[in-house]
Amino acid sequence: MPAEDTNARAWQIYGQRQLARAYTPLIPDRLGWTPWEEVGPGAEVLGDVTGRRVLDIGSGAGHHAAHLAHAHGAHVTGIELSPTQHERAVSAHADVDGVEFVQADVTEYLAGAEPFDAAYAIGTLAFIDPHHSLPALRDGLRPGAPLILSLLHTDLHGRGPSTEVAPREQMILLRDDPPLPTLMWVLAPQLWEDLLTECGFRVEAIDLLPHPDENATVVQQLIRARRLPDRPARVSSRPRSTQAPAAHAAVGVGAILLSKQGILLGRYRRGTLELPGGSVEAGESFEDAVIRELSEETGLAVHAEDVRLLGTLVDHVEGVLRITVGALVHAWQGQPTTQPDESVGDWAWYPLDQLPDGLFVCSAQVLTAWRPDLAIDHPPAHFTAFAPAK
């Protein structure tokens, strides 16, 4: 069964159960982006919505839409696919001025709607394939309109986000009823940013909002994006030649993993000691290259949000321009082990004050770019640091 059908069925049953219980959430005093009170910002992240048309994606019982209309003077359209969830909203809030509730698929609805001034989704957009929802939202928002998304980052079981655009099973929990299986796109922040950027949005901030109980594992992410202006007509380009060019540049990554025991280094089959890393593949981001190389070479699993790019190192070797991007990895899962068919193995931790001789030149350059005080001799390279993340 397709993910959207699975989710539609789950929310239909959920709404039916809540109707049977006659449960209606109260209109909140402030807009909350998590299930927990007083965690994170309020409606101010939408900007001034007074008199503006705002889209509530997956409006559920309608209490968030009613709050924005009543407390902030917005004209809110709550769009909801589930008929039973739509019934809950209409039965409770149909008389609230400035609110209308529509039972429809959001992507189909936006295709014929006048563009909105703002849109938001509180925990709901992860139930829709982003390849369907984000292009529809881009076309359904005015240039410059904010899009605010609250999404699951880490679940009750401590399972963090995925680094591939694919849904996975997550349960809707109810106090007195069996859990409902759904399929959710629980994606790493960098992946959401990449998807939004591809679809014509500028991501302004991504905040991680942990559960107020420090013993709980659940984390929500709050994404603040803005629809970019329409682009002018594009200028066409000439296709590349089908002839293979002569090799003239090489692009790679080098990853620094620092534990209490020191820096992780492996031994290349020719004898040099190296940081984990390697060549960047076509269509791959630097972060993705770091994650892939660590998995292939060491068996370690890393999340994109735990990779911080340091900058680029540029030098020349026998007429070939060599570009190396250094990265600092803050966290990982597993223990480094020699992997079959890899040219680097025998992974070990080396204290910073006891680094061995025979370091691979690129690894030495990355290390001194990170810590210029390290006493390592190597050929010079031009280092350009990346701007720190805001």
ZAFIGU-914908 format. One record per residue (C-alpha): residue number from 1; residue in one letter; x, y, z. Coordinates in steps of 0.05 Angstrom, whole numbers, plus 5000, padded with zeros to 4 digits. Layout:
! residues N
+-----+---+------+-------+------+
!   k ! r ! east ! north !   up !
+-----+---+------+-------+------+
! NUM ! A !    X !     Y !    Z !
...
+-----+---+------+-------+------+
! end
This chain:
! residues 390
+-----+---+------+-------+------+
!   k ! r ! east ! north !   up !
+-----+---+------+-------+------+
!   1 ! M ! 5000 !  5000 ! 5000 !
!   2 ! P ! 5029 !  5069 ! 4982 !
!   3 ! A ! 5052 !  5111 ! 5041 !
!   4 ! E ! 4999 !  5165 ! 5030 !
!   5 ! D ! 4943 !  5112 ! 5031 !
!   6 ! T ! 4971 !  5081 ! 5094 !
!   7 ! N ! 4973 !  5149 ! 5128 !
!   8 ! A ! 4904 !  5169 ! 5103 !
!   9 ! R ! 4875 !  5106 ! 5133 !
!  10 ! A ! 4912 !  5117 ! 5200 !
!  11 ! W ! 4887 !  5188 ! 5208 !
!  12 ! Q ! 4817 !  5168 ! 5188 !
!  13 ! I ! 4816 !  5117 ! 5244 !
!  14 ! Y ! 4849 !  5166 ! 5292 !
!  15 ! G ! 4796 !  5219 ! 5279 !
!  16 ! Q ! 4741 !  5167 ! 5286 !
!  17 ! R ! 4767 !  5147 ! 5354 !
!  18 ! Q ! 4772 !  5219 ! 5377 !
!  19 ! L ! 4701 !  5233 ! 5353 !
!  20 ! A ! 4677 !  5172 ! 5392 !
!  21 ! R ! 4711 !  5200 ! 5454 !
!  22 ! A ! 4681 !  5269 ! 5441 !
!  23 ! Y ! 4751 !  5297 ! 5451 !
!  24 ! T ! 4763 !  5368 ! 5427 !
!  25 ! P ! 4829 !  5403 ! 5443 !
!  26 ! L ! 4821 !  5472 ! 5473 !
!  27 ! I ! 4841 !  5532 ! 5431 !
!  28 ! P ! 4912 !  5546 ! 5458 !
!  29 ! D ! 4936 !  5612 ! 5487 !
!  30 ! R ! 4997 !  5610 ! 5442 !
!  31 ! L ! 5016 !  5572 ! 5379 !
!  32 ! G ! 5060 !  5514 ! 5398 !
!  33 ! W ! 5104 !  5475 ! 5350 !
!  34 ! T ! 5114 !  5414 ! 5394 !
!  35 ! P ! 5068 !  5370 ! 5436 !
!  36 ! W ! 5099 !  5402 ! 5498 !
!  37 ! E ! 5077 !  5469 ! 5527 !
!  38 ! E ! 5123 !  5529 ! 5528 !
!  39 ! V ! 5177 !  5495 ! 5486 !
!  40 ! G ! 5202 !  5536 ! 5428 !
!  41 ! P ! 5175 !  5601 ! 5397 !
!  42 ! G ! 5103 !  5619 ! 5384 !
!  43 ! A ! 5065 !  5649 ! 5326 !
!  44 ! E ! 5117 !  5705 ! 5318 !
!  45 ! V ! 5158 !  5660 ! 5272 !
!  46 ! L ! 5103 !  5669 ! 5219 !
!  47 ! G ! 5112 !  5744 ! 5221 !
!  48 ! D ! 5053 !  5792 ! 5223 !
!  49 ! V ! 4994 !  5752 ! 5197 !
!  50 ! T ! 4940 !  5803 ! 5213 !
!  51 ! G ! 4892 !  5804 ! 5154 !
!  52 ! R ! 4935 !  5755 ! 5115 !
!  53 ! R ! 4915 !  5689 ! 5084 !
!  54 ! V ! 4949 !  5632 ! 5121 !
!  55 ! L ! 4948 !  5558 ! 5103 !
!  56 ! D ! 4946 !  5506 ! 5160 !
!  57 ! I ! 4971 !  5441 ! 5129 !
!  58 ! G ! 4940 !  5380 ! 5162 !
!  59 ! S ! 4896 !  5423 ! 5208 !
!  60 ! G ! 4870 !  5364 ! 5248 !
!  61 ! A ! 4821 !  5385 ! 5302 !
!  62 ! G ! 4828 !  5458 ! 5280 !
!  63 ! H ! 4850 !  5488 ! 5346 !
!  64 ! H ! 4915 !  5519 ! 5318 !
!  65 ! A ! 4877 !  5552 ! 5260 !
!  66 ! A ! 4825 !  5579 ! 5309 !
!  67 ! H ! 4881 !  5608 ! 5352 !
!  68 ! L ! 4914 !  5645 ! 5294 !
!  69 ! A ! 4848 !  5674 ! 5271 !
!  70 ! H ! 4823 !  5693 ! 5340 !
!  71 ! A ! 4888 !  5719 ! 5371 !
!  72 ! H ! 4926 !  5745 ! 5311 !
!  73 ! G ! 4872 !  5766 ! 5261 !
!  74 ! A ! 4894 !  5718 ! 5206 !
!  75 ! H ! 4848 !  5690 ! 5153 !
!  76 ! V ! 4864 !  5616 ! 5160 !
!  77 ! T ! 4848 !  5558 ! 5114 !
!  78 ! G ! 4855 !  5491 ! 5149 !
!  79 ! I ! 4867 !  5437 ! 5098 !
!  80 ! E ! 4856 !  5365 ! 5121 !
!  81 ! L ! 4855 !  5300 ! 5081 !
!  82 ! S ! 4821 !  5257 ! 5135 !
!  83 ! P ! 4745 !  5265 ! 5134 !
!  84 ! T ! 4740 !  5248 ! 5208 !
!  85 ! Q ! 4793 !  5299 ! 5227 !
!  86 ! H ! 4758 !  5350 ! 5183 !
!  87 ! E ! 4692 !  5334 ! 5218 !
!  88 ! R ! 4724 !  5347 ! 5286 !
!  89 ! A ! 4749 !  5416 ! 5264 !
!  90 ! V ! 4683 !  5437 ! 5233 !
!  91 ! S ! 4641 !  5413 ! 5292 !
!  92 ! A ! 4684 !  5451 ! 5342 !
!  93 ! H ! 4707 !  5515 ! 5306 !
!  94 ! A ! 4663 !  5528 ! 5246 !
!  95 ! D ! 4635 !  5591 ! 5280 !
!  96 ! V ! 4704 !  5623 ! 5291 !
!  97 ! D ! 4711 !  5685 ! 5248 !
!  98 ! G ! 4769 !  5683 ! 5199 !
!  99 ! V ! 4773 !  5607 ! 5194 !
! 100 ! E ! 4751 !  5559 ! 5139 !
! 101 ! F ! 4762 !  5484 ! 5138 !
! 102 ! V ! 4771 !  5446 ! 5073 !
! 103 ! Q ! 4773 !  5370 ! 5067 !
! 104 ! A ! 4821 !  5356 ! 5009 !
! 105 ! D ! 4890 !  5333 ! 4989 !
! 106 ! V ! 4936 !  5394 ! 4999 !
! 107 ! T ! 4974 !  5384 ! 4933 !
! 108 ! E ! 4910 !  5380 ! 4893 !
! 109 ! Y ! 4878 !  5438 ! 4931 !
! 110 ! L ! 4937 !  5485 ! 4919 !
! 111 ! A ! 4936 !  5472 ! 4845 !
! 112 ! G ! 4872 !  5513 ! 4839 !
! 113 ! A ! 4878 !  5560 ! 4899 !
! 114 ! E ! 4900 !  5633 ! 4901 !
! 115 ! P ! 4971 !  5635 ! 4930 !
! 116 ! F ! 4975 !  5643 ! 5006 !
! 117 ! D ! 5014 !  5695 ! 5046 !
! 118 ! A ! 5041 !  5642 ! 5095 !
! 119 ! A ! 5036 !  5568 ! 5110 !
! 120 ! Y ! 5053 !  5523 ! 5168 !
! 121 ! A ! 5049 !  5449 ! 5187 !
! 122 ! I ! 5053 !  5425 ! 5259 !
! 123 ! G ! 5078 !  5353 ! 5256 !
! 124 ! T ! 5039 !  5338 ! 5193 !
! 125 ! L ! 5082 !  5349 ! 5131 !
! 126 ! A ! 5124 !  5288 ! 5147 !
! 127 ! F ! 5065 !  5244 ! 5127 !
! 128 ! I ! 5069 !  5268 ! 5054 !
! 129 ! D ! 5123 !  5252 ! 5004 !
! 130 ! P ! 5165 !  5317 ! 5002 !
! 131 ! H ! 5174 !  5308 ! 4927 !
! 132 ! H ! 5099 !  5319 ! 4921 !
! 133 ! S ! 5085 !  5370 ! 4976 !
! 134 ! L ! 5143 !  5419 ! 4970 !
! 135 ! P ! 5134 !  5436 ! 4895 !
! 136 ! A ! 5059 !  5445 ! 4908 !
! 137 ! L ! 5074 !  5491 ! 4967 !
! 138 ! R ! 5123 !  5532 ! 4927 !
! 139 ! D ! 5069 !  5544 ! 4874 !
! 140 ! G ! 5016 !  5556 ! 4928 !
! 141 ! L ! 5054 !  5611 ! 4965 !
! 142 ! R ! 5068 !  5683 ! 4945 !
! 143 ! P ! 5141 !  5703 ! 4934 !
! 144 ! G ! 5171 !  5720 ! 5002 !
! 145 ! A ! 5118 !  5680 ! 5041 !
! 146 ! P ! 5142 !  5642 ! 5103 !
! 147 ! L ! 5135 !  5567 ! 5108 !
! 148 ! I ! 5143 !  5540 ! 5179 !
! 149 ! L ! 5148 !  5466 ! 5191 !
! 150 ! S ! 5150 !  5426 ! 5255 !
! 151 ! L ! 5176 !  5356 ! 5242 !
! 152 ! L ! 5199 !  5295 ! 5280 !
! 153 ! H ! 5274 !  5289 ! 5288 !
! 154 ! T ! 5285 !  5235 ! 5341 !
! 155 ! D ! 5230 !  5188 ! 5363 !
! 156 ! L ! 5209 !  5155 ! 5429 !
! 157 ! H ! 5259 !  5100 ! 5418 !
! 158 ! G ! 5318 !  5146 ! 5407 !
! 159 ! R ! 5319 !  5133 ! 5332 !
! 160 ! G ! 5346 !  5194 ! 5296 !
! 161 ! P ! 5330 !  5220 ! 5227 !
! 162 ! S ! 5345 !  5187 ! 5161 !
! 163 ! T ! 5396 !  5213 ! 5111 !
! 164 ! E ! 5357 !  5187 ! 5051 !
! 165 ! V ! 5290 !  5211 ! 5025 !
! 166 ! A ! 5248 !  5150 ! 5043 !
! 167 ! P ! 5191 !  5138 ! 5092 !
! 168 ! R ! 5195 !  5093 ! 5152 !
! 169 ! E ! 5144 !  5064 ! 5200 !
! 170 ! Q ! 5125 !  5107 ! 5260 !
! 171 ! M ! 5067 !  5096 ! 5307 !
! 172 ! I ! 5011 !  5144 ! 5327 !
! 173 ! L ! 5000 !  5131 ! 5401 !
! 174 ! L ! 4933 !  5137 ! 5437 !
! 175 ! R ! 4925 !  5129 ! 5511 !
! 176 ! D ! 4867 !  5079 ! 5510 !
! 177 ! D ! 4871 !  5050 ! 5440 !
! 178 ! P ! 4920 !  5008 ! 5400 !
! 179 ! P ! 4975 !  5046 ! 5364 !
! 180 ! L ! 4965 !  5063 ! 5291 !
! 181 ! P ! 5023 !  5048 ! 5242 !
! 182 ! T ! 5041 !  5104 ! 5194 !
! 183 ! L ! 5097 !  5118 ! 5144 !
! 184 ! M ! 5134 !  5182 ! 5157 !
! 185 ! W ! 5191 !  5219 ! 5123 !
! 186 ! V ! 5235 !  5231 ! 5185 !
! 187 ! L ! 5294 !  5266 ! 5151 !
! 188 ! A ! 5358 !  5298 ! 5175 !
! 189 ! P ! 5356 !  5375 ! 5177 !
! 190 ! Q ! 5407 !  5381 ! 5121 !
! 191 ! L ! 5364 !  5336 ! 5077 !
! 192 ! W ! 5302 !  5379 ! 5090 !
! 193 ! E ! 5344 !  5440 ! 5074 !
! 194 ! D ! 5368 !  5409 ! 5009 !
! 195 ! L ! 5297 !  5390 ! 4988 !
! 196 ! L ! 5269 !  5458 ! 5005 !
! 197 ! T ! 5325 !  5493 ! 4968 !
! 198 ! E ! 5314 !  5450 ! 4906 !
! 199 ! C ! 5240 !  5469 ! 4908 !
! 200 ! G ! 5251 !  5545 ! 4910 !
! 201 ! F ! 5255 !  5560 ! 4984 !
! 202 ! R ! 5309 !  5593 ! 5026 !
! 203 ! V ! 5318 !  5560 ! 5093 !
! 204 ! E ! 5329 !  5614 ! 5146 !
! 205 ! A ! 5337 !  5571 ! 5209 !
! 206 ! I ! 5329 !  5500 ! 5234 !
! 207 ! D ! 5322 !  5491 ! 5309 !
! 208 ! L ! 5322 !  5426 ! 5347 !
! 209 ! L ! 5271 !  5426 ! 5404 !
! 210 ! P ! 5283 !  5370 ! 5455 !
! 211 ! H ! 5231 !  5342 ! 5503 !
! 212 ! P ! 5229 !  5383 ! 5568 !
! 213 ! D ! 5243 !  5318 ! 5607 !
! 214 ! E ! 5317 !  5307 ! 5597 !
! 215 ! N ! 5307 !  5232 ! 5604 !
! 216 ! A ! 5261 !  5230 ! 5543 !
! 217 ! T ! 5292 !  5220 ! 5475 !
! 218 ! V ! 5241 !  5256 ! 5431 !
! 219 ! V ! 5266 !  5316 ! 5391 !
! 220 ! Q ! 5226 !  5359 ! 5343 !
! 221 ! Q ! 5258 !  5402 ! 5290 !
! 222 ! L ! 5229 !  5470 ! 5272 !
! 223 ! I ! 5245 !  5494 ! 5201 !
! 224 ! R ! 5236 !  5566 ! 5181 !
! 225 ! A ! 5237 !  5575 ! 5106 !
! 226 ! R ! 5215 !  5628 ! 5057 !
! 227 ! R ! 5190 !  5622 ! 4986 !
! 228 ! L ! 5239 !  5654 ! 4938 !
! 229 ! P ! 5218 !  5703 ! 4884 !
! 230 ! D ! 5202 !  5676 ! 4815 !
! 231 ! R ! 5264 !  5669 ! 4773 !
! 232 ! P ! 5269 !  5704 ! 4706 !
! 233 ! A ! 5270 !  5662 ! 4643 !
! 234 ! R ! 5330 !  5618 ! 4643 !
! 235 ! V ! 5386 !  5624 ! 4592 !
! 236 ! S ! 5401 !  5558 ! 4557 !
! 237 ! S ! 5470 !  5528 ! 4557 !
! 238 ! R ! 5510 !  5487 ! 4507 !
! 239 ! P ! 5516 !  5413 ! 4524 !
! 240 ! R ! 5584 !  5388 ! 4544 !
! 241 ! S ! 5626 !  5349 ! 4495 !
! 242 ! T ! 5618 !  5274 ! 4498 !
! 243 ! Q ! 5694 !  5267 ! 4496 !
! 244 ! A ! 5725 !  5252 ! 4564 !
! 245 ! P ! 5768 !  5311 ! 4588 !
! 246 ! A ! 5839 !  5301 ! 4610 !
! 247 ! A ! 5845 !  5294 ! 4685 !
! 248 ! H ! 5860 !  5362 ! 4714 !
! 249 ! A ! 5827 !  5365 ! 4782 !
! 250 ! A ! 5812 !  5320 ! 4841 !
! 251 ! V ! 5762 !  5334 ! 4897 !
! 252 ! G ! 5761 !  5296 ! 4962 !
! 253 ! V ! 5742 !  5300 ! 5036 !
! 254 ! G ! 5781 !  5285 ! 5099 !
! 255 ! A ! 5744 !  5272 ! 5165 !
! 256 ! I ! 5770 !  5288 ! 5234 !
! 257 ! L ! 5742 !  5244 ! 5290 !
! 258 ! L ! 5768 !  5262 ! 5358 !
! 259 ! S ! 5756 !  5217 ! 5418 !
! 260 ! K ! 5786 !  5214 ! 5488 !
! 261 ! Q ! 5841 !  5170 ! 5458 !
! 262 ! G ! 5859 !  5218 ! 5403 !
! 263 ! I ! 5851 !  5225 ! 5328 !
! 264 ! L ! 5826 !  5166 ! 5285 !
! 265 ! L ! 5877 !  5146 ! 5232 !
! 266 ! G ! 5882 !  5085 ! 5187 !
! 267 ! R ! 5940 !  5055 ! 5149 !
! 268 ! Y ! 5940 !  5056 ! 5074 !
! 269 ! R ! 5965 !  4993 ! 5040 !
! 270 ! R ! 6026 !  5032 ! 5016 !
! 271 ! G ! 6044 !  5050 ! 5088 !
! 272 ! T ! 6019 !  5122 ! 5099 !
! 273 ! L ! 5972 !  5139 ! 5156 !
! 274 ! E ! 5908 !  5175 ! 5136 !
! 275 ! L ! 5845 !  5207 ! 5161 !
! 276 ! P ! 5781 !  5173 ! 5137 !
! 277 ! G ! 5760 !  5203 ! 5071 !
! 278 ! G ! 5765 !  5198 ! 4996 !
! 279 ! S ! 5738 !  5225 ! 4931 !
! 280 ! V ! 5672 !  5261 ! 4924 !
! 281 ! E ! 5626 !  5226 ! 4876 !
! 282 ! A ! 5584 !  5260 ! 4823 !
! 283 ! G ! 5521 !  5293 ! 4851 !
! 284 ! E ! 5544 !  5283 ! 4923 !
! 285 ! S ! 5549 !  5337 ! 4976 !
! 286 ! F ! 5612 !  5343 ! 5018 !
! 287 ! E ! 5573 !  5321 ! 5080 !
! 288 ! D ! 5545 !  5260 ! 5043 !
! 289 ! A ! 5615 !  5242 ! 5019 !
! 290 ! V ! 5641 !  5244 ! 5091 !
! 291 ! I ! 5583 !  5199 ! 5114 !
! 292 ! R ! 5593 !  5150 ! 5057 !
! 293 ! E ! 5668 !  5146 ! 5064 !
! 294 ! L ! 5664 !  5134 ! 5139 !
! 295 ! S ! 5614 !  5078 ! 5128 !
! 296 ! E ! 5654 !  5046 ! 5072 !
! 297 ! E ! 5723 !  5052 ! 5104 !
! 298 ! T ! 5709 !  5045 ! 5179 !
! 299 ! G ! 5639 !  5017 ! 5187 !
! 300 ! L ! 5619 !  5078 ! 5229 !
! 301 ! A ! 5549 !  5109 ! 5221 !
! 302 ! V ! 5544 !  5185 ! 5222 !
! 303 ! H ! 5485 !  5233 ! 5217 !
! 304 ! A ! 5490 !  5294 ! 5172 !
! 305 ! E ! 5478 !  5342 ! 5229 !
! 306 ! D ! 5540 !  5316 ! 5264 !
! 307 ! V ! 5586 !  5335 ! 5205 !
! 308 ! R ! 5615 !  5406 ! 5205 !
! 309 ! L ! 5654 !  5427 ! 5144 !
! 310 ! L ! 5716 !  5466 ! 5160 !
! 311 ! G ! 5737 !  5494 ! 5092 !
! 312 ! T ! 5775 !  5479 ! 5028 !
! 313 ! L ! 5849 !  5464 ! 5018 !
! 314 ! V ! 5876 !  5476 ! 4948 !
! 315 ! D ! 5944 !  5455 ! 4920 !
! 316 ! H ! 5974 !  5426 ! 4856 !
! 317 ! V ! 6006 !  5358 ! 4846 !
! 318 ! E ! 6039 !  5345 ! 4779 !
! 319 ! G ! 5992 !  5393 ! 4742 !
! 320 ! V ! 5929 !  5368 ! 4776 !
! 321 ! L ! 5890 !  5417 ! 4819 !
! 322 ! R ! 5874 !  5382 ! 4884 !
! 323 ! I ! 5816 !  5406 ! 4928 !
! 324 ! T ! 5806 !  5375 ! 4996 !
! 325 ! V ! 5749 !  5393 ! 5042 !
! 326 ! G ! 5763 !  5381 ! 5115 !
! 327 ! A ! 5706 !  5361 ! 5162 !
! 328 ! L ! 5699 !  5354 ! 5237 !
! 329 ! V ! 5653 !  5297 ! 5258 !
! 330 ! H ! 5622 !  5309 ! 5327 !
! 331 ! A ! 5588 !  5242 ! 5338 !
! 332 ! W ! 5584 !  5172 ! 5309 !
! 333 ! Q ! 5557 !  5103 ! 5322 !
! 334 ! G ! 5599 !  5039 ! 5324 !
! 335 ! Q ! 5672 !  5022 ! 5330 !
! 336 ! P ! 5721 !  5033 ! 5272 !
! 337 ! T ! 5741 !  4967 ! 5240 !
! 338 ! T ! 5778 !  4946 ! 5177 !
! 339 ! Q ! 5728 !  4936 ! 5121 !
! 340 ! P ! 5734 !  4884 ! 5065 !
! 341 ! D ! 5764 !  4908 ! 4999 !
! 342 ! E ! 5783 !  4976 ! 5026 !
! 343 ! S ! 5853 !  5003 ! 5016 !
! 344 ! V ! 5857 !  5035 ! 5085 !
! 345 ! G ! 5849 !  4996 ! 5150 !
! 346 ! D ! 5880 !  4981 ! 5218 !
! 347 ! W ! 5842 !  5039 ! 5247 !
! 348 ! A ! 5869 !  5066 ! 5313 !
! 349 ! W ! 5866 !  5128 ! 5357 !
! 350 ! Y ! 5929 !  5171 ! 5362 !
! 351 ! P ! 5937 !  5225 ! 5416 !
! 352 ! L ! 5947 !  5295 ! 5387 !
! 353 ! D ! 6014 !  5302 ! 5423 !
! 354 ! Q ! 6038 !  5235 ! 5397 !
! 355 ! L ! 6021 !  5237 ! 5323 !
! 356 ! P ! 6062 !  5189 ! 5281 !
! 357 ! D ! 6107 !  5205 ! 5223 !
! 358 ! G ! 6086 !  5186 ! 5153 !
! 359 ! L ! 6019 !  5222 ! 5149 !
! 360 ! F ! 5986 !  5227 ! 5081 !
! 361 ! V ! 5996 !  5298 ! 5055 !
! 362 ! C ! 5921 !  5314 ! 5049 !
! 363 ! S ! 5908 !  5288 ! 5119 !
! 364 ! A ! 5965 !  5330 ! 5147 !
! 365 ! Q ! 5938 !  5392 ! 5112 !
! 366 ! V ! 5868 !  5381 ! 5140 !
! 367 ! L ! 5895 !  5371 ! 5210 !
! 368 ! T ! 5936 !  5435 ! 5211 !
! 369 ! A ! 5879 !  5474 ! 5179 !
! 370 ! W ! 5837 !  5451 ! 5239 !
! 371 ! R ! 5892 !  5460 ! 5291 !
! 372 ! P ! 5948 !  5505 ! 5265 !
! 373 ! D ! 5987 !  5492 ! 5330 !
! 374 ! L ! 5999 !  5419 ! 5311 !
! 375 ! A ! 6072 !  5406 ! 5295 !
! 376 ! I ! 6064 !  5373 ! 5227 !
! 377 ! D ! 6108 !  5386 ! 5166 !
! 378 ! H ! 6075 !  5383 ! 5098 !
! 379 ! P ! 6074 !  5418 ! 5030 !
! 380 ! P ! 6035 !  5484 ! 5033 !
! 381 ! A ! 5962 !  5489 ! 5011 !
! 382 ! H ! 5915 !  5548 ! 5008 !
! 383 ! F ! 5861 !  5542 ! 5061 !
! 384 ! T ! 5794 !  5579 ! 5057 !
! 385 ! A ! 5750 !  5569 ! 5119 !
! 386 ! F ! 5675 !  5562 ! 5111 !
! 387 ! A ! 5632 !  5614 ! 5146 !
! 388 ! P ! 5605 !  5587 ! 5212 !
! 389 ! A ! 5532 !  5564 ! 5212 !
! 390 ! K ! 5484 !  5616 ! 5240 !
+-----+---+------+-------+------+
! end
